[in-house]
Amino acid sequence: MLIRVDPQSTVPLFAQIADALRADITGGRLTAGERLPSAREVAEALQVNLHTVLHAYQDLRDEGLVDLRRGRGAVVTPAGAALAGLQAEIVALVDKARSLNVSPDTLSALVKEAARAH
């Protein structure tokens, strides 16, 4: 697991951390039951505030991707495995859209409309 942050980015640091971990979970690089490094370890490694990492972990908890327990830390939930399968389908959809010259904005609008319709 490799987390990188760009302090110059307009994306908040906590969101960059959450995005990196979300990508590892949905990409299958982190699996159900696997423990994430402690927030303190991540904060020290990235040289960011502990609360920044905790914010990222809490966002992932709110999405159901990790379980946070005092003394046990952050553990990847089985929901991440389900999203890993969905990720593969999304990649296939993006590839199909690209072959049809569908722009990312149009594809996004199509997906949003389909989600609203169902």
Rosetta blueprint (number, residue, H / E / L):
1 M L
2 L L
3 I L
4 R L
5 V L
6 D L
7 P L
8 Q L
9 S L
10 T L
11 V L
12 P L
13 L H
14 F H
15 A H
16 Q H
17 I H
18 A H
19 D H
20 A H
21 L H
22 R H
23 A H
24 D H
25 I H
26 T H
27 G L
28 G L
29 R L
30 L L
31 T L
32 A L
33 G L
34 E L
35 R E
36 L L
37 P L
38 S L
39 A H
40 R H
41 E H
42 V H
43 A H
44 E H
45 A H
46 L H
47 Q L
48 V L
49 N L
50 L H
51 H H
52 T H
53 V H
54 L H
55 H H
56 A H
57 Y H
58 Q H
59 D H
60 L H
61 R H
62 D H
63 E L
64 G L
65 L L
66 V E
67 D E
68 L E
69 R E
70 R L
71 G L
72 R L
73 G E
74 A E
75 V E
76 V E
77 T L
78 P L
79 A H
80 G H
81 A H
82 A H
83 L H
84 A H
85 G H
86 L H
87 Q H
88 A H
89 E H
90 I H
91 V H
92 A H
93 L H
94 V H
95 D H
96 K H
97 A H
98 R H
99 S H
100 L L
101 N L
102 V L
103 S L
104 P H
105 D H
106 T H
107 L H
108 S H
109 A H
110 L H
111 V H
112 K H
113 E H
114 A H
115 A H
116 R H
117 A H
118 H L
